[in-house]
């Protein structure tokens, strides 16, 4: 019983644990699919913004190649090249920035009709004398306003480092977020223009061959619009550069996904957070159902175990532990029921009392374990020689009783003789043990109201001892006349 209980309890725990694990796996799978979808949205948006910016930077490189091939050009030629940059891509402004030495400064001011100046706290003022200047020579804007011609970017700390980076690397360089000269927040991209045919293999050669820069301006708003064009309005989006949020809600988004946006030599980060997260309802329902089923099964197991334990205790209280036959208490209950039924149905029954002959010699000669084995064997013989409706009991030691309901005197005697013969013919399993015999006494009970359990047991005992006195290994049926005759002779 204990083994079955622990197996059942283990099954309950496995069901409960399995349901929780299944719920976690379902939830994890839903989360994985959600993040895969969210990552796809971030990547798609980033690619869209990156493609728009890459198109404009590619056109800026084409303009740079034109400026390099022409060497010198006028405002009209610049406009022919620059205006398509604003119409076909994401640039909101374009400019040409020449490299002007201090010796060339007067010529620049005569040609473009504008002095070289820089911005200070009180506004624009003439640029300080330096070896090299990077003033804006030509500019055009999609916003209808242009950057001030002559403004020296080389004196602007937010732009000068990126001019030098583009010059030394020979490729486009992008600034961080800056206030654009044409208005609004954005980034500048600078593409170096070198003297046509000059060597540019080393940094020194590139510095010597630098003519100027083709410049473009991206507004942050335009880049964000390009990124957001591919995602639903319900999705939260942030455009980050480093730790700063340039577009979107400030602070950290809960469990987002991200994708990089490469613009020239700078990488931005697009953060996406989809509010349509997977519902936990299904995994939770799966866990609740599994745990509930486990709790129900556990309750059934405990009830079953308690009932089985009660049955076991009842069985132990009415069963002989050595043979499994009924004990004396249960024997008396069954005998009382059989006698009551006989009186009610006006039939007869019989009680057989058996006592093994010379059983003490078996214990003395072969030991008590051999005696116990022989008792169990005799009990098995009795089972084979009786009916299902009969009551078999071990009253103690080597004494047995058999209650035969609905049985005549003749039938009881025949049954007793068959039992005695079977015990006599039985070969003990213990090595060296001799076969034993049994003395059997038979008492008949019927519808006589004065008959009691004690009197029937006494009559069967008397008949059994008469069988022993008659030489053992025999059967005697209780005869009240014979008993009275013995008493008179005494």
PyMOL commands that set and color helices and strands:
alter all, ss='L'
color gray80, all
select helices_A, chain A and resi 2-70+75-88+105-112+153-155+160-169+203-209+220-228+281-318+328-345+359-366+368-384+409-425+453-469+480-489
alter helices_A, ss='H'
color red, helices_A
select strands_A, chain A and resi 91-98+100-101+117-120+123-126+132-133+136-141+173-174+178-179+185-194+210-219+236-241+244-247+257-263+266-273+349-356+391-396+399-404+438-445+475-477
alter strands_A, ss='S'
color yellow, strands_A
deselect
rebuild
show_as cartoon
